[in-house]
Amino acid sequence: MNICVFLSAADLDERYTGPAREFAELIGKGGHTLVWGGSDVGLMKVVADGVAQAGGRLVGVSVEFLRSSARAVADEMVITRDLAERKAELLARSDAIVIMVGGTGTLDEATEILEFKKHGHHTKHVVLLNTAGFYDGLKQQFRRMDEEGFLPVPLTELVFFAEDGASALAYLEESAGVR
């Protein structure tokens, strides 16, 4: 399975890097391919290193203005013109999406992917990985949107909230009939 992961390129605390490493190892050991933003810095590097070390494939999709931070060694590396093209390429190359901790770029990717799913532009499973309670507030907001009628489809059809990498991957594998 090609698993797109949206996540931060920042150097982060062990409370985020440890679980990210564990999740990456599960992806690699499961024989899956990581489809990610292609950066070789911060949490992106941690996940790419973990997947590669565990035997998984790496497909990076970077953007021209970030070319200098793109990973030098990947099974495949695509450089896009802009962020919109990058997001489209990431979605096209993936079977499922996992949203890990991140900043405004990750939030932008997450909301666009969910908006596309809401409107039927894709049917891929989306997991929001809530490491260390990072997305507790967003989870609460999504639930409120659902309860108050702002979502035209049930929240459970848009996104699965996982508290750890093992449950995230189990959900994706079960949904894809891999298990």
N, C-alpha and C positions, 0 to 999 in steps of 0.2 A: 504494500500500500504506500502511496506517495502522501506523506503527511506534511502539509504546510504548517509552519510554526511562525506566528507573529510574536516578536519579542524585542526586548531592549538591546541596544548595542552598548549600553553603559556598563562600566565596572560596578558590580553590585556586591552587597553584603552576602555572607555565607548562607543566611536564611533564605536567599533566593538562588544562589549558585549551587548549593548542595542538592536541593530538589530538582533543579534543572539538569544537573549531571545525572542524577538517578533516572529521570525521564528519558534523557538522551540514550542512556545505556539500554533501556527497555526498547526504544525504537530500533537501535542497531541490532540488538540480540534477536529481536522479532523479525529481522530481515527486511525491515521497512526502509524507505528512502526519506531523508529529510529534505524538504523543499523550504528554503529560508532566504532571508534577505541578502545572503552572500557575504556579509561582513565577517571579518576575522578579528573582531574586537569585542570586548565586554561579554555579556551574556550570550550573544550570538556565537562567539568563539567557543565558549564553554559547551554549548549544545552541539555545535558542529564537531568539536574534538571528541565529545562523548559518543556521538553516533558513529563517527569514523573508527574510533578505537574498539567499538563493540561490533564492527563488521557491517554497518549500514552504509548506504550510498548517500552522497551529498550532491544536491542540485541547488546551486546558488543563483539568485536573481537579484543583481545589484542594479544600481542606477549610475549614470555617467558621472554625476558630481560626487559620488562616493567610491568611484573606481579605485582610488588609492588605498581604501581600507577593505577591498574585496579579498577574499581568501585566495591565496595563490594556488593551492592544491584542492581541487574538488573534482568529483566525477564529471560535473558539467557546471559551467558558469556562464550566465547570460547577463549582458549589460544592456539595460534599457535606456531610452532617452530621458524619461521623466518618471515621477512617482506613480502617475496614473497608469502608464504602460507597465510599470513594475508590478503593481497590484493585479492587473489583468493577467499578466504572465504567471504570477504566483498561483492565482486561482485556476488558470487553465492547466497547470502542471500538477495539480494536487487532486487527491481523492477525498481528503478530509482536511479540516483546519483546526488547529489548536492555538488559542490565544493565551500567551504567557504574560508575565509581568512586563510592563513597559510604560513609556511616556506617551506624549501626544501622537507620535507617529503610529504606535501600536494601537492606540485608541481610535485613530482615524481608520486604520486598516480593519479593525474589528467592526466598527459601525458600518463601514461600507459593505463588508462581507455579509453582515446581518441584514442590511437594507436590500442587497441583491437577493438574498434568500427569501426575505419577506415578500418580494415581488415576483418570485418564481424564476429568477435568472440563473439559479443553481439549486441543486438539491443535496449538496454535500453536507455531511454532518459537521457541526461546529461545536467545539468544546472550549469553554472558558475555564482555564486552569487557575484556580484561586489560591495560589501558593501563599502561605502565611497570612491568609485573610486579606490579601492585597485588593481583591475586587469585591469585598463585602458591601461597600457602598454602592457600587455599580449593580451588583446583584439585587440589592434592595430597590434601586431605581427601576431596573427592568421589571421586577415583580409589580411595582406600583403601576408602571405603564400597562402591564398586562391586566391587572385588576381593574384599572380605571378605563379600559377600552381603547387605549392608544395603539395597540397592536392588532392588525387585522387577522393574525393567526396566533394560536396559543404560544406562549413563551417556550413551552416544552418542545414545540416543533422547530423553534429557531435555534436554541442553544442548550447544551447540556453543561451544567456546572459541576466541575470535578474539584475535589479538595486535594488530590495528589495525582502524580503521573500514572501510577498503576491503574487507578480507576478511570482516568482519561483514556488510556490506551485500551483497557478492557472494553469500554463503551464503544470505541471506534472499531475494534476488531469484531465485536459481537454484531454491531450494526452492518459491517461489511461482510459478515458471514465467514470471517477468517478463523474464528475459534471453533 
